[in-house]
């Protein structure tokens, strides 16, 4: 698997062939606190890079999850709909949100490496 | 307001450094820097209060005294419609501060004490409330106690734990208070709170509050609880948050709070806005505050309420109820749709979601009567 890339809106993307898996970062889950509700996009939905894709709600507030990359949804993670706390437990693994068939794989180059993202988070606290 | 201006006006309670030392995540609230949560998070804090006990710093709220004889403080009834003569010594009552349009300027707790009345006011309203009270009470007979802190200890284990530190508090019944000695401090303790749990509010000097909290925390059944859990606890208990569920344009009848006005005052109509309140009691209101139980989607403040195509109301408080383990809300709907069990829809992110009118509380209280 390729290394994960990160967006400024705290999503991660992992590209494997032309399929991208997308979720929210550990830092995002720490900021949100206990996640109690998630909404994931339907299969077949076409998403634009930077557009609203999913919803995550903690006890405190609701937040949008944006797709950092364009493409068509091939699969959504029903497990996090049934048990939203999975996102807190394993945000960058079993707590993924949706998978896309990417329409422009080059968009991933505009995202940050893990190192750059960690730096971005530290500088923007 | 820009950030630097905000920082200058942000007030701190006497426990500010204590919150920071315990990992409190500080946020601006009603002009104060207050902890919204501690490291364990809102969910755990909420459930801990329901199963054990938690400390809340509520020192941002105004602690106000009126000194004098019954005759001298009786004019308060013109704006706070409770029967002060029949209020017993050391008894507390939840009530409202009325305006002339019949709306609510604040919700508050009044306690009759030796030599006068104690009143607890909402932080965001306190300066306005004091001005309003000074319209009917000689200002020289009043005091807003900036030197006092207020902490709430809430939860099923609160009584046992507090009684070992302050013997006698277990004798208090719900909505009653008394003065006690705690080490070298004189404290005023009421059996009350805003979580739906048994518990106490303790008024103690700013210089002694941290030591009391530190001692309480030595008991491993007790945790510090932030404003986040305070909000979810009070919402599950069906209790109003001023500025959200209540405001200057909402009457006590619309707010389903007619019980917070004494029978005598409602009959005699001797308070500001009484004619409007009496008319609404007689003839009903257009809208009414109700509990709303969404089927599965969380509906936050501002979500519109629909019945078919008709917009019939709005959510004024909403979130996830950790003890209910699901979404809970309250809001205002047209009276004809306010009956328990009525099916409704809530608009969240542009889509409609099923909900029902629910008779509050969402979580059953366990007050000691």
Interface residues (C-beta under 8 A of the other chain):
Chain A: X33 X34 X36 X37 X55 X57 X58 X59 X60 X61 X62
Chain B: X36 X37 X41 X42 X43 X44 X46 X228 X232 X296 X297 X298 X300 X319 X320 X322 X327 X349
